[in-house]
Amino acid sequence: MTFNDFGQALVLLIILYAVWQTAGLWLRLPAWFRQDGFIRWRSTQDTTALYLRDPNGDSVLLQRLSNWREDRAQPASCWYGQSGSYACWQYLSGVRRSHSFLRRKSLKRTRYNVTIVHLGKFSHPDLYFCVRPRQSLDSVDYLYAESEFSPQADSDFSRMFFIETNRPEEFEHVLSEPIRQLMLNTEEVSLELINGYLVLVRVTHILDLREHLRTERDTATSLAEYLERK
């Protein structure tokens, strides 16, 4: 084998590996969920309730994703199982097609990991909040938000995240320093509490995706346990 042949073979192996890491990833994904005890769940099923709408409207984080069913206020399909003592739903989704010329190119390429857990014994049943990173491509969305809340005690957090809530005092109590530090130290993470469900959304990392999904599942469960103690 000449050096030229070796180089071509190496390039081919790299291409095949890249294809396996992307296309092959979606083939392995169902097996990963099943090994963790999850089953496929669709919005047409009524065996397990999942309703992400409250008097404030639909979930802000999820309604922009392509897997969102507006008529049912829930994902069209996902994987359902237990995470600790909590009912947990998890899936990957891209964003909906953008109608803005400035946003279309970037957002069409972005995929997100979505993790949802149901809080069973939360002492603030009417509380709603949505915390998402401030990003220039999302700034158009902020123009339509009814109000923005800025915690007085934490200027760094409010500078990094756009916050919406219907009960500022309860939000200050519930989303205390440990959760804020977790969000500040975690790349590309958003958090929403709606109708007793905690929603965690994070940009998908193709490498180590299985570990990322498990980590986000554990993180959402830990946050749920923390919130129920508040």
C-alpha positions in Angstrom: 0.0 0.0 0.0 1.4 3.4 -1.0 1.3 6.4 1.2 -1.4 7.8 -1.1 -3.6 4.7 -0.6 -3.1 4.8 3.2 -4.1 8.5 3.3 -7.3 7.8 1.2 -8.1 4.8 3.5 -7.7 7.0 6.6 -10.0 9.7 5.2 -12.6 7.0 4.4 -12.4 5.6 7.9 -12.8 9.1 9.4 -15.9 9.7 7.2 -17.4 6.3 8.1 -16.8 7.0 11.8 -18.5 10.4 11.5 -21.5 8.8 9.7 -21.7 6.2 12.5 -21.6 8.9 15.2 -24.5 10.8 13.6 -26.7 8.5 11.5 -25.9 5.5 13.7 -26.6 7.5 16.8 -30.4 7.6 16.1 -30.4 3.8 15.6 -28.8 3.3 19.0 -30.9 5.9 20.8 -34.1 3.6 21.3 -31.9 0.9 22.8 -30.4 3.3 25.3 -33.8 4.4 26.5 -35.0 0.8 26.8 -31.9 -0.2 28.7 -32.7 2.5 31.2 -36.3 1.2 31.6 -38.0 3.8 29.4 -40.9 3.0 27.0 -41.9 5.0 23.9 -44.8 7.4 24.6 -47.1 9.2 22.2 -49.5 12.0 22.7 -52.4 9.9 21.5 -51.9 7.6 24.5 -54.0 8.4 27.6 -52.3 6.0 30.0 -50.0 8.7 31.5 -51.1 12.3 31.9 -48.7 15.0 30.5 -50.2 18.5 30.1 -47.8 21.4 29.8 -50.3 24.3 29.8 -51.5 26.6 32.6 -53.3 29.9 32.9 -50.2 31.6 31.5 -50.4 29.6 28.3 -48.3 26.8 26.8 -44.8 26.0 27.8 -42.5 28.8 26.5 -39.5 26.5 26.1 -41.2 23.6 24.3 -43.7 25.4 21.9 -40.8 26.5 19.7 -39.6 22.9 19.3 -40.7 20.8 16.3 -42.0 17.9 18.5 -44.6 20.1 20.2 -48.3 19.4 19.8 -50.2 22.7 20.2 -53.6 21.1 20.3 -52.6 18.8 23.2 -50.1 21.1 24.9 -47.5 18.3 25.1 -44.9 16.6 23.0 -46.0 14.5 20.0 -43.8 11.6 21.1 -41.0 10.9 23.6 -39.7 8.3 26.0 -41.4 7.7 29.4 -40.0 6.1 32.5 -39.1 6.7 36.2 -36.2 8.8 37.4 -35.8 8.2 41.1 -39.4 8.6 42.4 -40.5 10.8 39.6 -42.4 10.2 36.4 -40.0 11.4 33.6 -40.3 12.1 29.9 -37.3 12.7 27.7 -36.7 13.3 24.0 -34.6 15.1 21.4 -36.0 17.8 19.2 -35.1 20.4 16.7 -36.6 23.9 16.5 -39.5 24.8 14.4 -38.8 26.5 11.0 -38.2 30.2 11.7 -40.0 32.9 9.7 -37.3 35.4 10.4 -34.5 35.7 7.8 -32.0 36.6 10.6 -32.8 33.5 12.7 -33.4 30.8 10.1 -29.9 29.7 9.3 -28.7 29.2 12.9 -31.8 27.8 14.5 -32.5 25.1 11.9 -29.2 23.4 12.8 -29.8 23.3 16.6 -31.1 20.3 18.4 -32.1 20.1 22.1 -32.3 17.5 24.8 -35.6 17.8 26.7 -36.2 16.4 30.1 -39.5 16.7 32.0 -40.3 15.5 35.5 -43.6 15.7 37.4 -43.5 17.3 40.9 -46.0 15.4 43.0 -45.8 17.3 46.4 -44.9 20.8 45.4 -46.0 23.5 48.0 -46.3 26.2 45.3 -48.8 24.7 42.9 -49.7 28.0 41.1 -46.1 29.1 40.6 -44.8 29.5 37.0 -41.4 30.5 35.9 -39.2 30.3 32.8 -35.5 30.9 32.9 -33.5 30.8 29.6 -30.1 32.1 28.6 -30.0 35.5 27.0 -29.0 35.0 23.3 -29.0 37.5 20.5 -31.0 35.1 18.2 -33.7 34.8 20.8 -34.0 38.5 21.5 -37.0 38.8 19.2 -38.9 36.5 21.5 -38.2 38.7 24.5 -40.1 41.6 22.8 -43.3 39.6 23.1 -42.9 38.6 26.8 -45.4 40.3 29.0 -42.8 41.0 31.8 -39.3 40.4 32.8 -38.2 39.7 36.4 -34.8 40.7 37.7 -33.7 39.3 41.1 -32.3 42.2 43.0 -29.8 40.1 45.0 -28.2 38.5 42.0 -27.2 40.8 39.1 -25.0 38.2 37.5 -27.9 35.7 37.2 -30.3 38.2 35.7 -27.6 39.5 33.3 -27.1 35.9 32.0 -30.7 34.7 32.0 -34.1 36.1 30.9 -36.6 35.4 33.6 -40.4 35.3 33.5 -42.6 34.4 36.5 -46.1 35.0 37.8 -45.1 35.2 41.5 -41.8 37.0 42.0 -41.6 36.5 45.8 -42.2 32.7 45.5 -39.7 32.5 42.7 -37.0 34.2 44.8 -37.7 31.7 47.6 -37.8 28.6 45.3 -35.0 29.4 42.8 -32.4 30.1 45.5 -28.6 30.3 45.3 -27.8 26.6 44.7 -30.0 26.4 41.6 -28.8 29.7 40.3 -25.2 28.6 40.6 -26.0 25.3 38.9 -27.5 27.1 35.9 -24.6 29.6 35.8 -22.1 26.7 35.7 -24.0 24.6 33.1 -23.6 25.3 29.4 -26.8 26.1 27.4 -29.4 25.1 30.0 -33.0 26.5 30.3 -35.5 25.7 33.1 -39.3 26.1 33.3 -41.9 25.2 35.9 -45.4 24.9 34.4 -48.5 23.2 35.8 -46.4 21.2 38.3 -43.9 19.9 35.7 -40.3 20.9 35.7 -38.8 21.2 32.2 -35.1 21.2 31.5 -33.9 22.0 28.0 -30.2 21.8 26.9 -28.4 22.0 23.6 -27.7 18.4 22.3 -24.1 17.2 22.4 -23.6 14.4 19.9 -20.5 13.1 21.6 -21.4 11.3 24.9 -25.1 11.9 24.2 -26.2 8.9 26.3 -24.3 10.3 29.3 -25.7 13.8 28.7 -29.2 12.4 28.7 -28.6 10.5 31.9 -27.0 13.5 33.5 -29.9 15.8 32.6 -32.3 13.2 33.9 -30.5 13.0 37.2 -30.2 16.8 37.3 -34.0 17.3 36.7 -34.7 14.8 39.4 -32.4 16.4 41.9 -33.9 19.8 41.2 -37.4 18.4 41.7 -36.4 17.0 45.0 -34.9 20.3 46.0 -38.0 22.3 44.9 -40.3 20.0 46.9 -38.3 20.8 50.1 -38.7 24.6 49.6 
